[in-house]
Amino acid sequence: MPREYFICHSCGERVECAAKERPCEVLNGWLMMSLWKGPETVEHYNFCSLSCLKTWVDTQAPQVPDAFLRAFEKGRE
């Protein structure tokens, strides 16, 4: 019997879905995201929780260095 596996792209949690099971039942509470990369190019991501999705999003977005942000605080004094 073929089985399908879903893996959280953030923490690596793995869920097995047997051929007779519907993914919507096995992945209850999971989040699935599609990222359009260009014409006819879509990447699909699975996350087991909102916190895992947030962790992944945080790694995708560029971060402003803390030292840069602290420079603005000195001008307020």
C-alpha positions as CSV (number, residue, x, y, z in Angstrom):
1,M,0.0,0.0,0.0
2,P,1.6,3.4,-1.0
3,R,1.9,5.9,1.8
4,E,2.4,9.6,1.6
5,Y,4.4,11.6,4.1
6,F,4.0,15.2,5.1
7,I,6.9,16.9,6.9
8,C,6.9,20.3,8.7
9,H,9.3,22.5,6.9
10,S,10.3,24.2,10.1
11,C,10.7,21.6,12.9
12,G,10.8,18.4,10.8
13,E,7.7,16.7,12.4
14,R,6.6,13.9,10.1
15,V,3.1,12.6,9.6
16,E,2.2,9.5,7.6
17,C,-0.9,9.3,5.5
18,A,-2.0,5.8,4.4
19,A,-3.6,5.3,1.0
20,K,-7.1,4.9,2.6
21,E,-6.8,8.1,4.7
22,R,-7.6,11.6,3.5
23,P,-4.9,14.2,4.0
24,C,-7.5,16.6,5.4
25,E,-8.1,14.2,8.3
26,V,-4.4,13.3,9.0
27,L,-3.2,17.0,8.8
28,N,-6.0,18.5,11.0
29,G,-4.5,21.7,12.4
30,W,-1.6,21.9,9.9
31,L,-1.0,24.8,7.6
32,M,-0.2,24.5,4.0
33,M,1.3,27.3,2.0
34,S,2.0,27.8,-1.7
35,L,4.7,30.2,-2.8
36,W,4.6,31.4,-6.4
37,K,8.1,31.7,-7.7
38,G,7.3,32.6,-11.3
39,P,5.2,31.5,-14.2
40,E,4.1,27.9,-13.6
41,T,6.5,27.6,-10.7
42,V,5.0,27.0,-7.3
43,E,6.6,25.7,-4.1
44,H,4.5,24.0,-1.5
45,Y,5.3,24.1,2.2
46,N,3.7,22.3,5.2
47,F,3.7,23.5,8.8
48,C,2.5,21.7,11.9
49,S,1.7,24.9,13.8
50,L,1.5,28.7,13.6
51,S,4.7,29.0,15.5
52,C,6.5,26.8,13.0
53,L,5.1,28.9,10.2
54,K,6.3,32.1,12.0
55,T,9.8,30.6,12.5
56,W,10.0,29.8,8.7
57,V,8.7,33.3,7.7
58,D,11.2,34.9,10.0
59,T,14.0,33.1,8.3
60,Q,12.8,34.2,4.8
61,A,12.5,37.9,5.6
62,P,15.7,40.0,5.9
63,Q,16.4,41.2,9.4
64,V,17.5,44.6,10.5
65,P,20.6,44.4,12.7
66,D,20.0,45.3,16.3
67,A,23.0,47.7,16.3
68,F,21.4,49.7,13.5
69,L,18.1,49.9,15.5
70,R,19.9,50.9,18.7
71,A,21.5,53.9,16.8
72,F,18.1,55.5,16.5
73,E,17.4,55.1,20.3
74,K,20.5,57.2,21.1
75,G,19.0,60.2,19.3
76,R,15.9,60.2,21.5
77,E,17.8,60.8,24.8
